Structure formats: structure tokens, C-alpha cells
Amino acid sequence: MCEERLTRRECLTRGVGAVLAAGAAAAGGYLLHDPKGDAGLGDGAEGMRGTNGLKGLKNYFADVDFPASNPRISVALGDSPARESFLAPADIEKLVRAAVGGLDSARGMKRFISKGDVVLLKPNVGFDRPPHLGATTQPEVVRAVIRLCREAGAGRVVITDNPIESPRACFARSGLRRVAEAEGARILLPDQGRFEVLAIREREPDARRGEALGCWPILFQPLDEATKVIGMAPIKDHNLCSASMNLKNWYGLLGGRRNQLHQAIHNAVSDLGLLISPTLVIADATRVMMRNGPTGGRLSDVKPGGELGRPAVIAAVDPVACDAWCYQHLLGRDPARLTYLALSHEKIAARIAGGQRRFGERTWQVYDRQGKIVTTSL
């Protein structure tokens, strides 16, 4: 067994491979391997908990009773605003409620959240930017989701992210700290003790198969405590992988020197899509960063609703299909050309075949033909 303050070399020399061969299937764990060597754990690895039994992540959709007839993607559209205008908080809340309600008109958020659930919200808080620049999740979208979770009976609501810049500064500047305090949600900052080295797959990653992640520090404590997980991503341009949306949002759970994964970013993003099975994803398109992402910095970079020209919030049970829809309708780009969508679909398909996942469709039109995309105009 690997000790706390684990290093990759210690794990390998202590025979993790033998542990894997004996018990990976039962434990749900995977082979420990860092594609960039010891440097991959690098900064922040000291003081982290070790793998301590090859832990895996829960399937946060597993106990959701979601009817086969229900929509997979729900789009809520607001009025067409002037380019520089801001939506009132009440209008944003209406969009969020309509988007979630579109997935289940009878039960809304109660379809996904049960009494006593510990709900983890994962917004994008990656940069020290005010919300109107579109680099981070709009705080009023998060506020509305907190309220919906409370109304559904959630016992606790927790918010976390591992920003690129100072976490305290990012949570403050983004407006998320203010919203969390006002709504009684708890922010868990990415302190070192909350990370744990997890393994992503049963063998070493193979770049030829579109794989990148093996052994890597993950912001594990909030995920471990949660019974439900909701991803909340702003939609924006990204200079390395073309777009940052729902799947890319999970990148904020990585620790270590994650910038070393940039050379294989599509592989890494799709690996995260395989690793994390969320309860729900909510795409924030109140302001879409059309260019100069992911940091932006200018009002001219953002547009309410992107190519739709109307502020929008999209709720979905299928993160892959939702990203495909958003990429086409909000950023005006061809989903067939976005590599990590194809890779995510291929990786998740095996889990779907084995009954371990339910959704991972790369072509949003499949749901459209089935009548499982709904749109509400407010």
C-alpha cells in the first residue's frame, strides 16, 4: 500500500502493479502512471494523501431515476439584449429554472437531487476576472442552482475549483464567494490536503488511443464527500483545444503540473469525461467568450448567447452531446472537428455497453430526431 505523501517512484517501487493485478477489478482502481514522469506530480504533491487502496470516483448519476422518454438537453433562451447589457439576477434565475425544468417538467431539480444529498457544484473559477468578461461561471447562475438544490432537499451544497490563478482572489473577483456566503453554500478551496493521487485507467495511457492520464493528483475530498455533482461551465473559446465547455470544466479538478498535459489536451479532456459521470451539467451562455479564450479580458470578446444572440442557459444529462450542441449553436463551429468530443464518445461507449454509464453521444442531432432536445423562450 502506498503511504501518504506519495511520490510516483515510491508507488512503482512498492509494487503497485502487483496490487492492480490482484484487485483492480474489485476495487475500481487503475494502474498508477504519470505520462510526464515525476514532474507530472510536481508542485503540490507534497502533503497530498496517497492512493491508499486504488480509489475511484462514484458514478454520480447512478441513482437518478431518469425516464428514457425525458429530454437529454434543455435550452432556455432570454430576450435579445444590447451587446454590453447585463441580465438582472432575477432574469438569470428564470433561465436556470427553465433549463432544469425542461429536463423534467413535473419534478425539475427534484428528479436529480434527493433529500439529504451533499451536492458538489463545479463552476469554472479559473481566472481572476470579473463575471462580465465571461472567463468564469456567472455567479447568479450558481446562485440559482444553489437555490434549486436547497428546494429539492439537499443537505449541503459545496462549491470547489482549482483555479490557475490565486484561488482566494479568483473566488472573490468572480463573485462566487459573495454568492456562496449569501446562499449558505460552502466553498472548499484547493488546499493540498484535499488532493489525492488517483488512477484513471487499468494500464498505462497510450497516446495512439487518445489517452493521456494515468496517475494524477485530483481534488478528491469534495468529490468523495459528494453524493451528487453538477458541472457548471461557461462557454468560451480556448486557444489550445478550441473550446472550454462542460468536459473541459473538469480540468479544474486536476492538481500537479497540469500545464504539462497541454500537448495532449484533447486526450486529457476526454479522459476526464470518462472519469467523471456527473449528475447534471449546466452550460452558462449568459455571456459567451467568442475569442481570445480562455482568459479573455475585453468586453469585445464576449457576446450574450454567442451566435444565438440571446442569453441562454443549457441543462443536460449528456455532457458530450451538450458540448456538441453548444459548440455549434453558441460558438458557431463544427462539432465534427472537435477532437475531444470524438474521443469522449469512443471512451464512454465502452462504459455504456457495460451498463456503467448512460450518456455519451457526440452527435446532438440524434437527440433532436428523437424529440429529446427542448427549447424554452422567456
C-alpha positions in Angstrom: 0.0 0.0 0.0 1.3 3.5 -0.9 1.8 5.8 2.0 0.6 9.4 2.4 2.8 12.0 0.7 3.0 9.6 -2.1 5.5 10.0 -5.0 5.3 8.2 -8.2 8.6 6.4 -7.7 7.6 5.2 -4.3 4.4 3.7 -5.7 6.2 2.0 -8.5 9.0 0.5 -6.3 6.4 -0.8 -3.8 4.8 -2.9 -6.4 1.5 -1.1 -7.2 1.4 -3.1 -10.4 1.0 -6.3 -8.4 -1.7 -4.7 -6.3 -3.5 -3.8 -9.5 -3.3 -7.2 -11.0 -4.8 -8.7 -7.8 -7.5 -6.3 -7.1 -8.2 -3.6 -9.6 -11.5 -5.0 -10.9 -12.9 -5.4 -7.4 -11.6 -2.0 -6.1 -12.5 0.0 -9.2 -8.9 1.3 -9.2 -6.4 1.7 -12.1 -2.7 1.5 -12.8 -0.7 4.3 -11.4 1.3 6.0 -14.1 2.3 9.6 -14.8 2.8 10.3 -18.5 5.3 13.1 -17.7 7.4 11.2 -15.1 7.9 12.6 -11.6 7.5 16.1 -12.8 3.9 15.3 -13.6 3.0 15.3 -9.9 5.4 18.1 -9.2 4.0 21.2 -7.4 1.5 20.5 -4.7 2.2 16.7 -4.5 4.0 17.1 -1.2 1.4 16.7 1.6 -1.3 15.1 -0.5 -2.9 11.8 0.5 -1.8 8.8 -1.3 -3.9 6.4 -3.3 -4.4 4.2 -0.2 -6.3 1.4 -1.9 -6.6 2.5 -5.5 -9.7 4.5 -5.1 -12.0 5.5 -7.9 -14.8 8.1 -8.3 -18.5 7.4 -7.9 -21.0 7.4 -10.7 -23.0 10.5 -9.6 -25.8 9.7 -12.0 -26.2 6.0 -10.9 -29.1 6.5 -8.5 -31.0 9.1 -10.6 -34.3 7.6 -11.8 -34.3 9.3 -15.2 -37.0 8.2 -17.6 -36.0 7.1 -21.1 -38.6 9.4 -22.5 -37.3 12.6 -20.9 -35.3 15.2 -22.8 -31.5 15.0 -22.8 -30.8 18.6 -23.4 -32.9 21.6 -22.3 -32.2 25.1 -23.7 -33.6 28.3 -22.0 -33.4 31.5 -24.0 -33.8 35.0 -22.8 -34.6 38.2 -24.6 -32.1 39.7 -27.1 -30.2 42.3 -25.1 -27.9 45.1 -26.2 -24.3 43.8 -26.6 -23.0 45.3 -23.4 -26.0 44.9 -21.2 -26.2 42.8 -18.1 -29.1 40.5 -17.2 -30.8 41.1 -13.9 -30.3 38.4 -11.3 -34.0 37.5 -11.4 -33.8 37.0 -15.2 -30.8 34.7 -14.9 -32.6 32.7 -12.2 -35.6 32.3 -14.6 -33.3 31.0 -17.3 -31.7 28.4 -14.9 -35.1 27.3 -13.6 -36.5 26.9 -17.1 -33.4 25.0 -18.3 -33.5 22.5 -15.4 -37.3 22.3 -15.6 -37.1 21.4 -19.3 -35.4 18.1 -18.4 -38.3 17.1 -16.2 -41.4 19.3 -16.3 -43.0 17.6 -13.3 -40.1 17.4 -10.9 -37.4 19.7 -12.1 -34.3 19.6 -9.9 -36.1 17.0 -7.6 -35.5 14.5 -10.4 -31.8 14.7 -9.7 -31.4 15.9 -6.1 -32.9 14.0 -3.1 -33.4 14.9 0.5 -30.1 15.0 2.4 -27.8 14.9 -0.7 -24.4 16.5 -0.5 -24.3 18.4 -3.8 -20.9 19.5 -5.2 -21.1 22.3 -7.7 -18.1 22.6 -10.0 -18.1 26.0 -11.8 -15.2 27.4 -13.7 -13.4 29.9 -11.4 -10.0 29.6 -13.2 -9.1 33.2 -13.6 -9.0 36.4 -11.6 -11.7 38.1 -13.7 -15.0 39.8 -13.0 -18.0 37.9 -14.3 -18.9 40.2 -17.1 -15.8 39.2 -19.0 -17.1 35.6 -19.5 -13.9 33.8 -18.3 -15.7 32.3 -15.2 -19.2 31.0 -14.5 -21.7 33.7 -13.9 -22.3 33.9 -10.1 -26.0 34.4 -10.5 -26.3 31.1 -12.4 -24.6 29.4 -9.4 -26.9 31.2 -7.0 -29.9 29.9 -8.9 -28.6 26.3 -8.8 -27.9 26.5 -5.1 -31.5 27.6 -4.5 -32.8 24.8 -6.7 -30.8 22.2 -4.8 -32.0 23.5 -1.5 -35.6 23.4 -2.7 -35.1 19.8 -3.7 -33.9 18.9 -0.2 -30.1 18.9 -0.4 -28.5 18.7 2.9 -25.4 20.6 1.9 -24.1 22.4 -1.1 -20.4 22.7 -1.7 -18.5 24.6 -4.4 -15.0 23.9 -5.5 -12.4 24.5 -8.2 -8.7 24.6 -8.6 -8.1 27.9 -10.3 -5.0 28.7 -12.4 -4.5 31.9 -10.5 -4.8 32.6 -6.8 -7.9 30.6 -5.6 -8.9 33.2 -3.0 -8.6 36.0 -5.4 -10.5 34.1 -8.1 -13.4 33.2 -5.9 -13.7 36.7 -4.7 -13.3 38.5 -8.1 -15.7 36.1 -9.8 -18.4 36.9 -7.4 -18.7 33.2 -6.3 -17.6 33.9 -2.7 -20.3 36.5 -2.2 -23.0 34.2 -3.6 -21.9 31.2 -1.6 -21.9 33.2 1.6 -25.3 34.7 0.9 -26.9 31.3 0.0 -25.3 29.2 2.7 -23.1 27.1 0.4 -19.6 26.2 1.4 -16.5 26.9 -0.7 -13.8 24.3 -0.5 -10.5 25.9 -1.6 -8.0 23.5 -3.3 -5.8 23.0 -0.2 -3.1 20.4 -0.6 -4.7 18.0 1.9 -7.8 17.8 -0.3 -5.9 16.2 -3.2 -5.3 12.6 -3.7 -3.4 10.7 -6.4 -6.0 8.8 -8.3 -5.6 6.5 -11.3 -7.6 6.8 -14.4 -7.2 3.5 -16.3 -6.3 -0.1 -15.9 -3.0 0.2 -17.9 -0.5 2.9 -18.9 -2.1 5.5 -21.1 -1.5 5.1 -24.8 -1.3 8.3 -26.9 -2.2 6.3 -30.0 -5.6 5.6 -28.4 -6.1 9.2 -27.5 -5.2 8.6 -23.8 -3.2 11.0 -21.5 -4.0 10.5 -17.9 -2.7 7.7 -15.7 -1.7 8.5 -12.1 -2.5 12.1 -11.3 -3.5 14.3 -8.3 -7.2 15.0 -8.2 -9.2 17.4 -6.0 -10.6 14.3 -4.4 -12.1 15.3 -1.0 -15.0 17.3 -2.3 -15.8 14.6 -4.9 -15.5 11.9 -2.2 -17.9 13.7 0.2 -20.5 14.5 -2.5 -23.4 12.3 -3.4 -24.3 14.4 -6.4 -22.1 16.5 -8.7 -23.3 19.3 -11.0 -20.8 20.8 -13.6 -21.4 24.5 -14.3 -19.2 25.7 -17.2 -19.2 29.0 -19.1 -18.9 28.5 -22.8 -15.8 30.1 -24.3 -13.1 29.9 -26.9 -9.9 28.2 -25.9 -6.6 28.7 -27.6 -5.4 25.1 -27.2 -8.5 22.9 -27.6 -10.8 25.3 -29.4 -13.4 25.5 -26.7 -13.8 25.3 -23.0 -17.2 23.8 -22.1 -18.6 21.1 -19.9 -16.0 18.4 -20.4 -13.1 20.9 -20.2 -14.5 22.2 -17.0 -13.4 19.0 -15.2 -9.8 20.1 -15.9 -10.2 22.3 -12.8 -10.1 19.2 -10.6 -6.6 18.4 -11.6 -3.6 19.2 -9.4 0.1 19.0 -10.1 1.6 20.5 -13.2 -1.4 20.1 -15.3 0.0 22.5 -17.9 2.2 19.6 -18.9 -0.9 17.9 -20.3 -1.4 20.8 -22.8 0.5 19.0 -25.5 -2.2 16.2 -25.4 -5.1 18.3 -24.2 -7.8 16.6 -26.2 -6.7 13.3 -24.8 -6.7 14.7 -21.3 -10.1 16.3 -21.6 -11.7 13.2 -22.9 -10.1 11.1 -20.2 -11.8 13.4 -17.7 -15.1 12.9 -19.5 -14.6 9.2 -18.9 -13.6 9.6 -15.3 -16.4 11.8 -14.1 -20.1 10.8 -14.5 -21.9 13.9 -13.3 -25.5 14.1 -12.1 -26.1 17.1 -14.4 -24.3 19.7 -16.4 -25.4 23.3 -16.8 -23.8 25.4 -19.5 -23.7 29.1 -18.8 -24.2 31.0 -22.1 -25.4 34.3 -20.5 -22.1 35.7 -21.9 -20.1 33.6 -24.3 -16.4 34.3 -24.9 -16.1 34.2 -28.7 -12.4 34.8 -29.0 -9.1 35.2 -27.0 -10.1 32.4 -24.6 -9.8 31.0 -22.1 -8.7 34.2 -20.3 -10.2 37.0 -22.4 -10.1 40.3 -20.8 -12.1 42.6 -23.1 -15.8 43.2 -23.4 -15.4 42.9 -27.1 -14.5 39.2 -26.7 -17.9 38.3 -25.3 -21.4 38.1 -26.7 -24.7 37.2 -24.8 -25.7 33.8 -26.0 -22.9 33.7 -28.6 -24.1 33.1 -32.1 -27.7 32.7 -30.8 -27.6 36.4 -29.9 -29.8 35.8 -26.8 -28.5 34.9 -23.3 -29.0 31.2 -22.7 -28.6 28.5 -20.1 -28.5 24.9 -21.2 -29.1 21.9 -18.8 -28.2 18.4 -19.9 -27.8 14.8 -18.7 -25.3 14.1 -21.5 -22.2 16.3 -21.3 -20.8 15.2 -24.6 -23.9 15.9 -26.6 -24.4 19.2 -24.7 -20.8 20.3 -25.7 -21.5 19.4 -29.3 -24.7 21.5 -29.2 -23.0 24.4 -27.6 -20.0 24.3 -29.9 -22.3 24.6 -32.9 -25.0 26.9 -31.7 -23.1 29.2 -29.4 -19.6 29.3 -30.9 -20.7 28.7 -34.5 -18.2 25.9 -35.0 -18.4 22.3 -36.4 -18.5 19.7 -33.7 -17.2 17.0 -36.1 -13.9 18.9 -36.0 -13.6 19.0 -32.2 -11.3 16.1 -31.3 -12.1 15.7 -27.7 -15.8 15.1 -28.5 -15.0 12.2 -30.7 -12.6 10.7 -28.2 -15.0 11.2 -25.3 -17.7 9.4 -27.3 -15.4 6.5 -28.1 -14.2 6.1 -24.5 -17.6 6.4 -22.9 -19.2 4.0 -25.4 -17.5 1.0 -23.8 -18.8 2.0 -20.4 -22.3 2.4 -21.8 -22.1 -1.1 -23.3 -21.1 -2.4 -19.9 -24.0 -0.7 -18.2 -21.7 1.7 -16.2 -22.7 4.9 -18.0 -25.9 6.1 -19.7 -24.9 9.0 -21.9 -22.1 10.0 -24.2 -23.5 10.9 -27.6 -21.3 13.1 -29.7 -23.9 14.0 -32.3 -26.6 16.2 -30.8 -28.8 15.7 -33.8 -29.5 12.1 -32.6 -31.4 13.6 -29.7 -33.1 16.2 -31.9 -34.5 13.5 -34.1 -35.8 11.7 -31.0 -37.5 14.8 -29.8 -35.2 14.9 -26.7 -34.0 18.5 -27.1 -36.4 21.1 -25.8 -36.2 24.9 -26.0 -38.0 27.4 -23.8 -38.0 31.1 -24.7 -38.6 33.5 -21.9 
